[in-house]
Amino acid sequence: MMLEAKGVVKRFDGADVLKGIDLTVNKGDVVAILGPSGSGKTTFLRCLNFLERADAGRLIFDGESFDLHAATKRDIARVRKKTAFVFQNYNLFLNKTVLQNVTLGLTVGAKMKKQEARDIAVHALERVGMANRLDSYPAQLSGGQQQRVAIARGLACSPEIIYFDEPTSALDPELIGEVLAVMRQLADDGMTMLVVTHEMDFARNVSSKVLFMEGGYVVETAPAHEFFEHPKEARSQAFIQSILNGRK
């Protein structure tokens, strides 16, 4: 086991958004987090990386246990050192080049020497097919290219797990494939990933496990092939059926 979340609770304005979420992730797992809008998927992901402070719950990561509500700054830094987060809207620095966007975390955050950081950044950009755009600025790139740079930025930090928050939802349809192809390659390489997504083909064919949420609860957790072929819960069955109906 690489990561385990236990009893994650989050409230906004007195309303429970997460109502005791549990999840176990093993090394090499690709977990697709599915569910209708407003089910708490993104909030759960953000709580795991302390981008939101949970109201209750524990995170067990690499054998260490952390209180998601009371974790110290040092605790949070330890967790984040082993993780990367890819946002829906890329979060690139518009005034910095592709190379600078990827090296910044290494030179400033990890205090790495510039040449070492450059070598690591170039290798990460090669992995996502962006090594030919080192000197480009985000405004000169398509959305798919910007998201690939954001993935390279995460890879450059050698994370043990990458969190993806709807990484293709801000993209035009014709650009989605290039980002999913990079994610599929990462999965093939054994990268552990948690992916909030509406891309059902990716969830079905690439992920190893599905966590299906609704209303702040986990409705069903199952291996991906079981979830899509034989969902156990009535709500899961209705969700799958709605997908199939939408494709007709």
N, C-alpha and C positions, 0 to 999 in steps of 0.2 A: 504493500500500500504506500502510495506517495502522498496522497492528500485525503483527508476526511473532514467534512463539515458536519457539525452536530447541532441541531436545534437552533438554526439561525433565524432570528426574529428581527424585523425592522419595522419601525412605526414612523409615519409622517403625519404630523398634525393630529396625533391621537389615534389614527387609523392604522391597523396592522396591514402592512404590505407583504411582509414575509411572516409566515405563521409556523415556524419550526421546521426549516428545511434541512434535510440530511442528504449527504452525497459521499460516496467513496470513489476515489479515482486511483487506478493503478498506473504504474509507469508504462507509457506507450499508449494509454487509452486516448481515444478521441471521443469526447462526450458532447453530443448535440443537445442543447437546452432548448426545448420547443414549448410552444404554448401561444394562446391568443394574446393580443396586445393588452397590457395592463395586468399580466399574470405575475409580475415580479421577477422576470428573468434577468433583466439588466441590473436591477437592484441587487439581486443575489450575487451576480458576478462582481459587481463593484464592492460589495461587502467583503468578499474573499480577498481582495487586494487592498482593502482599507481605503478605497476611494469614497466609500460611505462607511460611517461608523455604525455597526449593528447595535441593536439594543440588547441582544443576548445571543449566545452561541459560542461554540469553540471551533477552532481550526487546528487540526493536527497535520503538520507539514514536515516531511522528512524526519519524523520521529519526535519533533518538538510540538508542544501544545501551547496554543495561544488563546487568550480570552478575546473574542472579537469585539467586545464592548470596552474592555479596560486595557487593551494592549498598549504598551509604551511606545514612544517614538523609536527606541532601539529595536523593539520587537518588530515593528512595522518595517523598519529598514532591513532587518534580517530576512523577512518574508519577501519583500520586493526585490532584494538582490538576486533571488532565485526565480523570479517571475518576469513576464513581459505582458503588457496590455495593449491590444490593438483596438483603437476606437473606431466608431462608425464614421466619423468625419476627419480621420487621418491625424489631426493635431500636429501638423508639421509647422515649423517656423517659416513663414513666408519670405522673410528677408535673408534666409540662409539657403545655400545650395543643397542638392541631394547629399553630397558627401558630408557637408557640415551638419546636416540634420542627423546623420547617423553617427558621426564621431563625437558630437557634443556630449552625449551621456557618458562616453568613455573618458574623454579628457577632463570634463568638469566633475562628473559624478564619481567615476572610478579613479581619477587622478592618473590616467594612463598617459604615457608619452605620445606625442603627436604621430610619430611614424608608426608606432605599434597600433594606435587607434585607426590610422588610415588603412593599414594592411587588413585589420579585422573588418573594417567597414566595407572595403572593396570586396572582400570575400563574401560578406553577407549580401551585398548588392548583386554579386554574380549569382547567388543562389535564387534570387527572385527576378533575374533577367533585367536588371537595371544598371549594370556596371558601365553601360555606354552613355549614361546621363549624369555622370558625377558632378558636372559643373552647371547643370540646369537648376532653375528655381521652380518651386511648386507650381507657380502660375503658368509655367511653360509645359506642364505635364497634364495628361488626362487624369480623371479621377482614379481609374484603375492603376495607373502608374504611381500616383501619389500613395495609394493604399499599399502597393508593393514596397515602396520606400518605407512606409510605416512598419511593415512586417520586417524588413531588413533591419530597421532600427532596433526592433525587439530581439531579433536573432543575434545581433552584434553583442548583446549582453550575456550570451550563452545561458539562456534561462532553462530551468528544468521543466517549466510549464508555461504555455502561452494562453492568455485569455483573449478571446475574440468577441467583441460586442457588435453583433450584426455587421460584419465587415463589408458586406456588399450592398447594404440597403440604401446607401447614398449614391450608388453607381447607376449609370444608364445601363439598360439591359445588355447591350453589346459588349460592355466592359466587365461584366460579372465573371465571365468564364476565365479571364486571365488571372483574377485573384483566386478563384476556386482552384485553378490548376496549381498555383503555388501552394495552397493549403493542402491539396491532395499529395503533393510531393513531400511536404513536411510530414504528413501522416505516414507516408511510405518510408520515410527516413527514421520513423520511431519517435517523433516529437509528441509529447503529451500536450493535449489541447482541450480546453473547454470553450465551446462555440455556441453563443446565442445566435440563432439563425432562423430565417424563414425559407432557406434553400433546402427543400425536401429531398431532392436528388442527392445532395451532399450528405444530408443526415442519414439517408438510407444506405448509400453506397460507400461512404468513406468513414463515417463514425462507427465506433465499436459499441457505443452505449447511448441510449436516449434517456434524458430526464424530461418528462412532460409535466408542465406546471399549469395551474389555473387558480386564480383567486388567492395567490400567496401560498398555496399548498402544492406538494408533489402529488400528482394524480397517479403516476406510474413511472417506474424505472425499470428498464429492460435492455437486453442486447438489441442493437438496432434492427437486426433482421426479424427478431421476435416481435418487436413493437410494431413494425410495419406489416408483418404477415399475420400475426395473431395477437393483437392488443387485447389485454385482459379486462380493462375497465371500460364501462359504457361510454364515458366521456372521451377516452382515447379512441374508441371505435368511431364515435361521431366525428372526431377531429380528422381521422384518416379518411373517412367517407367524404367529408367536405373538400378535402384535397382532391380526391378522385373525381368528385362532381365538378370541381373547378377546371379540370383538364378536359372535360368533355366538350 
